[in-house]
Amino acid sequence: MRTVNVESSSTIRARRRFTWRLTLGLALSLSPCAPGVFAWQDEVSGLVVDTVEEAPPAIIEWPGVDRLAEALADSSRREDALLTVAAMLSLRSQSRVSTAEEAAERVAVLQGRREWLTRLASGYDIGEPRSPVLDPAAWQVQVQLDRVGLATTFTASPLGPGPDILLNQVFDQANPNLAAASLPELLWYLEVNAPMAWQGIVLRLQDDPLLGAALTAQVERWFDWPVPLESLPGEEAGDDEALADDTPDAAAEALLARARTSLGVSLAQTTGIGPPDPRRLIDVRRDLLVAMPGLGPGHRSHAAALLHLADVVDGLYRQEFLHVTETLLSITARLQDEAYFYPEQSRVFAAWLAQVLPPISAGFGRAFSAVDPQLNSVIATAYDITRVLSHEVDPDNLRELRVQIADAVAGLGLMIPDLGYYFDQPIRDPIAGGVDACTGIAGQVEADGSPAMTRELFDDCQETLVSLANFEARETQLAGSTNGPFERSQLQRELGLTAGQRINYGIGYLHERFETGCELPARPLPNPLEWAYLATFMSWFAEQSPVFFQAPANEARLERMRTIGRELVQEIAEQVDCLAGAGAVVNDPVDRVTTDYRTALRVLGQGLQGARADFRGARLAPGADIRLDAGADQSTAYRPVEMEIGPCDPDRACEMTGSLSSTRALLGLFEDPWLVADQSGLGALEICYDNMEWEDRRMEPVRPGDDNVANFHGRLAFDLRGRYRDGEDTVDLFAFRFTSPEESHYLFAAQREEVLADACPVEWIGSRIVTELPNGGGIVPNRLTYLSAARTLPSRLLEANWDQGAEWRDWFVTGLGVSTLELPEPPDITARLNQHLQMLYRQEQGTLYGALASIGGGERELSEELADVSTAKLLLRAQMMLFFPHILIHSDRLREAVSGQNGLLDRRLLNRARQQDLPVDDVLAAATERVELFREDWRSLPETVRRRGFIADSVSHAMVRLNAVHQQFFSAPEPPPVRSVPTLPGAEGESDQVGDAEQ
């Protein structure tokens, strides 16, 4: 900024008074939101000017709207610029300074306010500006009024209470939770109204040069906004007077058409080929913001919607789908509201919007469902409404559209199907009846057309609203009981209801479940949604009949309603703070219930492992290690348990009928597919010995010269075969020939060639050998008889050397001392084995999923463990809805955890996984990973949020509305602003106090 000396201050002020008021009047009357966006006009005359400067002041050249627009167009600078404008708006209620010291003090106050906004934004994780549209209570009031043909008021509008009201609340440092809830919505308004607001601020500063100089000296960095690359045609940077001029309709429509075309390109980039061009978005925002002060009301509304639609493009690219959906719903709601006032311009915009919504839905529908399927319903509602609004509509159709919007708000804000899901419940009859009666009275007229409402009826309705909030809204059927009961069946039933409806039950559960030392509320809390509904209706009623309302008795009733709201907000914050502080670390309600969910999930996993083990034990071989969802080519360390080696054919075993032991190494000779087939039960493996015989046989006489008997020597030899048996069919997979390295004396028998030729002389053993003695010998009879006998049996030889002695068993593994026999190529069982494994896998999955769904029979059914997991998830969601509702409309990842298709596991998601044929193991693994990610995301929230909780939108809006009504009707008016003026000519020594700067 630079300073220059110009005309005398009195001349400057006289010239600027009209310009200031004109500019501020435009900012008010042309707002896209509602009449009186920033109420500067009434307060311009309220500036207190203590003295008139004698010396010409230095005039500061403040940044123009074009520089502010450049800062707001850049997402990296936007929040900082918005917070600066918000802090500077507080000047509207402050008088003009008269000394440098006072100016320094005023700047210090502004610095404090600016720092306060920064602390709110960071301490409460404000994030993006947020529309005030997610207010189910206000929408229910709107629906209620539509039924009897009554109009809402500005303060009670479901489109938001307006920035003026929010601004007052944001700087209430005594109520940080309420201030934090109001800040993102104030920034939402400022996103489009900052240019007009800045013009008013500049005029205010130009009339207060001492304050301007102090700001320049101390916080000039606040206004270090970038110089635009280029200005709009016909506009000069910093020329506020030119910006205030009305833009001709043709030029405005051309500007909006260019913006629509450019945003259409950005949306196409985002939904199709890749990220949007950031420069294009910056240009669109800048051009719209610079032109905003000069647009007419209808065009300004159109431009505001396009600016917010630019946020949609950014949100889609950043995958902030909650923000995208809320923004589109807000744009649609305002479009519906403005269709009555600006029908032609609304039709043009609605027709264009109806064209760009389907590609968004097609490109991101699955991603929306991953966060919450309700998001797709909201987009569908927005599309239906824009199609209707693209044609002429009558007021009755507009009322029907409001019902659709209200239901979409209920889905996003309350996570219920529609408003009627809660507000049509019979248990609400006392409250619904009371409000219906008052609404009916307000809508009645006498025969002469005058209102039928009397002061007595009005006061009676006010008392009814307060009594309903103070008593019926606290009843167990509407707010739950802290006394439970908390058994599983009761808990599951309670958690199926709207969270606010069971607020006391939710608090009571935490006190019952956890040792905290916290005290329960002294009195049951009112249902937050019911209180907000009644408080919003009270604010509407006050503005509907201001003459009746402005009475001491109604001031007392209003204060009672505010007290109930403050009690609700304070008790919730105290409960969260106590629970979070009961431990060495922040241990808030959500963190506590997350631990319970993890435990329930771990128990479910153990139960599934047990059920799987039972299935495998019944269907697979002992020691099986295969994965049923893998193929025939999978590796396995399985070996058949205690397999014994017997004869392949007893007739070819040569006396050896016993069993030989096997080893894992020996069984490892089978290739993996055959081991997989064995353990899965498709077939069976076996190892056997065959062709047991004596080789390299020789015989030698027992005695020289005796050719009757001989000793037979040879080497034991046999085949060892690994086989696969499938029914009656057998396939050899490997075969080895073993021959003992040492010769054995295996037989004593007749010295005959036929005995020697017998490789397995079992039949000779025990046969008689009759021989004659040589030369007679003198013995009678002259013969000797022998019995053939086995000297070494194969069985004994193997017993001594198979797994001990020479340990022949290991030779087959090493290949030393054995020879491999040639075998035919075995058949390929891959296809059949794969089919078999797939069948087993389907049976296993069906068994596990069936066990999760079955009820009754066992001591502890899997279905009960799954029910515990589902209940813990409902508890998690309920605690978030009660104590941290803004998180569920702010954080995609945390919303996804409790509502999305890829969220924390529960029965619904498990059934969905079964329909998609997802493996139970994968589902459980993903569930375990998700809960850890959820805890990590939750603990990354600012400690302030986790320790104090947050206020639901309906509650914060209702509090803000009641405060605004109190200020409007019952706050003491400030004394009229005065300033000292020079003594009039001819009246020396006298002075007058004049109430308006222009007098």
Order of alpha helices (4+ residues) and beta strands (2+ residues): beta-alpha-alpha-beta-alpha-alpha-alpha-alpha-alpha-alpha-alpha-alpha-alpha-alpha-alpha-alpha-alpha-alpha-alpha-alpha-alpha-alpha-alpha-alpha-alpha-alpha-alpha-alpha-alpha-beta-beta-alpha-alpha-beta-beta-beta-beta-alpha-beta-beta-beta-alpha-alpha-beta-alpha-alpha-alpha-alpha-alpha-alpha-alpha-beta-beta
